[in-house]
Amino acid sequence: MKLFSSPTSPYSAKVRMAAHHLDIAIDDVVVNTSDNPPELIGSNPLGKIPTLVTDEGQAIFDSRAIMHYLHRSAKGRLYPKKDDKRTEAEVLEALCDGINDCLLAIVYEKRFRPPELVSQDAIDRQWAKVERSLDYLNANMPKFGKSLHGGHFALASLLGYLMLRFPGEWENGRTRLAAWPGKFSERFKAYGEFRPQT
């Protein structure tokens, strides 16, 4: 299978980590979405990453759809079997992906708009969502249990992206959250290789 992705993308990192954890072989194809690469556009008309293309040629997107595909491919080893535990994992994943949405909105506002048109108000609104959500996570840290699940990989990718793009801006007062990547690395040795990076 092929995965169109970017090394900096937290959504791509989440999928790559999950696939590695499940021993599912994926060929990583690095693309720049700004270039609208034909191979990516031909698979996903949205031109977004990550996009997974199966051996049969089926394109699967977005990251959560890919995660559930990996779960089914691995005979149910990515999400808990019990309904309440699975819901917890899925909500954690949704929250982490939502925080990443806010962070990317901030990055794009600064990167793609002329300096004189950058809206600090828009940035502040997004950052307020990030702050609230990180405080919530710090107060409600997920437990590891017997095995890692999709929510854990979502949180790992989020914190990796924060470390990459917002170092020193999110850790203060959130000691439990800041310590979590170290604990996760004990359970997932390849974190340093797979987390978002340039």
VENQUI-V999591 format. One line per field, one symbol per residue. phi: phi as a letter, one per 20 degrees, with the letter a starting at -180 (. if undefined). psi: psi as a letter, one per 40 degrees, with the letter a starting at -180 (. if undefined). A space follows every 50 residues. Layout:
phi: ???
psi: ???
This chain:
phi: .dcfbcfefffffgfffffffeldfceedfcdffelggffffecffmddf cddffenfecbeffffgfffgffelmddcgffgffffgffffffffffff gfffffgfgfeddggfdfefffffffffffggffffffecffeemfbfcg ffffffffffffffdcfmdcfgndffffefgfffffecfegfedfgbe
psi: iihhaidehddddddddddddefhhhhhhhihddefhddddddheefiii hhhideehhhiadddddddddddfffediidhdddddddddddddddddd dddddddddddeiideehhdddddddddddddddddddefhiidadiiid dddddddddddddddfheeedhegddddeddddddddgdedddeihi.
